[in-house]
Amino acid sequence: MKAMVCAVTVLMLGMSGVGFAQADTPVIDQRQANQEKRIDQGIASGQLNEREANRLNKQQEHINKIEDKAKADGVVTKGERARIDRAQDRASRHIAREKHDRQGRRHQ
Protein backbone atom coordinates (compact mmCIF):
# COMPACT_ATOMS: atom_id res chain seq x y z
CA MET A 1 0.00 0.00 0.00
CA LYS A 2 2.82 2.38 0.88
CA ALA A 3 4.44 1.80 -2.54
CA MET A 4 1.16 2.55 -4.28
CA VAL A 5 0.74 5.84 -2.40
CA CYS A 6 4.30 6.81 -3.33
CA ALA A 7 3.70 5.93 -6.98
CA VAL A 8 0.48 7.96 -7.10
CA THR A 9 2.22 10.91 -5.41
CA VAL A 10 5.11 10.82 -7.89
CA LEU A 11 2.67 10.59 -10.79
CA MET A 12 0.64 13.54 -9.52
CA LEU A 13 3.74 15.66 -8.96
CA GLY A 14 4.94 14.89 -12.47
CA MET A 15 1.59 15.85 -13.97
CA SER A 16 1.28 19.04 -11.96
CA GLY A 17 4.07 20.69 -13.97
CA VAL A 18 2.24 20.12 -17.24
CA GLY A 19 -0.12 23.05 -16.72
CA PHE A 20 2.62 25.57 -16.04
CA ALA A 21 5.50 26.39 -18.38
CA GLN A 22 6.32 24.10 -21.27
CA ALA A 23 9.05 23.90 -23.87
CA ASP A 24 6.53 23.49 -26.71
CA THR A 25 6.01 26.71 -28.67
CA PRO A 26 3.56 25.97 -31.51
CA VAL A 27 2.08 29.49 -31.50
CA ILE A 28 5.51 31.09 -31.66
CA ASP A 29 6.63 28.67 -34.37
CA GLN A 30 3.52 29.31 -36.49
CA ARG A 31 3.94 33.05 -36.18
CA GLN A 32 7.59 32.79 -37.22
CA ALA A 33 6.56 30.74 -40.26
CA ASN A 34 3.91 33.34 -41.17
CA GLN A 35 6.38 36.20 -40.90
CA GLU A 36 8.98 34.38 -42.97
CA LYS A 37 6.28 33.75 -45.59
CA ARG A 38 5.40 37.47 -45.60
CA ILE A 39 9.06 38.31 -46.26
CA ASP A 40 9.23 35.77 -49.10
CA GLN A 41 6.03 37.20 -50.62
CA GLY A 42 7.48 40.70 -50.36
CA ILE A 43 10.57 39.60 -52.26
CA ALA A 44 8.50 37.84 -54.93
CA SER A 45 6.19 40.82 -55.42
CA GLY A 46 9.00 43.37 -55.50
CA GLN A 47 7.78 45.10 -52.34
CA LEU A 48 11.07 44.25 -50.63
CA ASN A 49 14.50 44.77 -52.09
CA GLU A 50 17.45 42.53 -51.22
CA ARG A 51 18.78 44.79 -48.48
CA GLU A 52 15.39 45.06 -46.76
CA ALA A 53 14.82 41.31 -46.99
CA ASN A 54 18.25 40.57 -45.52
CA ARG A 55 17.61 42.90 -42.61
CA LEU A 56 14.18 41.36 -41.93
CA ASN A 57 15.56 37.83 -42.19
CA LYS A 58 18.29 38.70 -39.68
CA GLN A 59 15.59 39.90 -37.31
CA GLN A 60 13.78 36.56 -37.72
CA GLU A 61 17.04 34.71 -37.00
CA HIS A 62 17.45 36.79 -33.83
CA ILE A 63 13.96 35.79 -32.68
CA ASN A 64 14.78 32.14 -33.38
CA LYS A 65 17.90 32.48 -31.19
CA ILE A 66 15.85 34.01 -28.38
CA GLU A 67 13.44 31.09 -28.65
CA ASP A 68 16.25 28.51 -28.69
CA LYS A 69 17.81 30.10 -25.62
CA ALA A 70 14.44 30.05 -23.84
CA LYS A 71 13.99 26.35 -24.69
CA ALA A 72 17.52 25.40 -23.58
CA ASP A 73 16.47 24.48 -20.04
CA GLY A 74 13.41 22.57 -21.24
CA VAL A 75 10.90 25.18 -20.06
CA VAL A 76 9.73 28.38 -21.75
CA THR A 77 8.43 30.62 -19.00
CA LYS A 78 5.63 33.14 -19.26
CA GLY A 79 8.22 35.94 -19.22
CA GLU A 80 10.25 34.34 -21.99
CA ARG A 81 7.10 33.90 -24.08
CA ALA A 82 6.25 37.58 -23.52
CA ARG A 83 9.75 38.64 -24.62
CA ILE A 84 9.48 36.54 -27.79
CA ASP A 85 5.98 37.92 -28.45
CA ARG A 86 7.26 41.51 -28.18
CA ALA A 87 10.12 40.71 -30.56
CA GLN A 88 7.66 39.18 -33.02
CA ASP A 89 5.38 42.23 -32.74
CA ARG A 90 8.34 44.49 -33.52
CA ALA A 91 9.39 42.31 -36.47
CA SER A 92 5.83 42.27 -37.83
CA ARG A 93 5.72 46.07 -37.77
CA HIS A 94 9.07 46.22 -39.57
CA ILE A 95 7.88 43.79 -42.24
CA ALA A 96 4.72 45.84 -42.85
CA ARG A 97 6.65 49.11 -42.92
CA GLU A 98 9.25 47.82 -45.38
CA LYS A 99 6.67 46.19 -47.66
CA HIS A 100 4.71 49.43 -47.95
CA ASP A 101 7.49 52.00 -48.20
CA ARG A 102 7.29 52.23 -52.02
CA GLN A 103 10.85 51.02 -52.20
CA GLY A 104 11.30 47.83 -54.14
CA ARG A 105 13.77 46.10 -56.42
CA ARG A 106 14.00 49.07 -58.74
CA HIS A 107 15.91 51.08 -56.06
CA GLN A 108 18.65 48.61 -55.11
C-alpha positions, 0 to 999 in steps of 0.5 A, a space after each residue: 500500500 505504501 508503494 502505491 501511495 508513493 507511486 500515485 504521489 510521484 505521478 501527480 507531482 509529475 503531472 502538476 508541472 504540465 499546466 505551467 510552463 512548457 518547452 513546446 512553442 507551436 504558436 511562436 513557431 507558427 507566427 515565425 513561419 507566417 512572418 517568414 512567408 510574408 518576407 518571401 512574398 514581399 521579395 516575390 512581389 517586389 515590395 522588398 529589395 534585397 537589403 530590406 529582406 536581408 535585414 528582416 531575415 536577420 531579425 527573424 534569426 534573432 527571434 529564433 535564437 531568443 526562442 532557442 535560448 528560452 527552450 535550452 532548459 526545457 521550459 519556456 516561461 511566461 516571461 520568456 514567451 512575452 519577450 518573444 511575443 514583443 520581438 515578433 510584434 516588432 518584427 511584424 511592424 518592420 515587415 509591414 513598414 518595409 513592404 509598404 514604403 514604395 521602395 522595391 527592387 528598382 531602387 537597389 
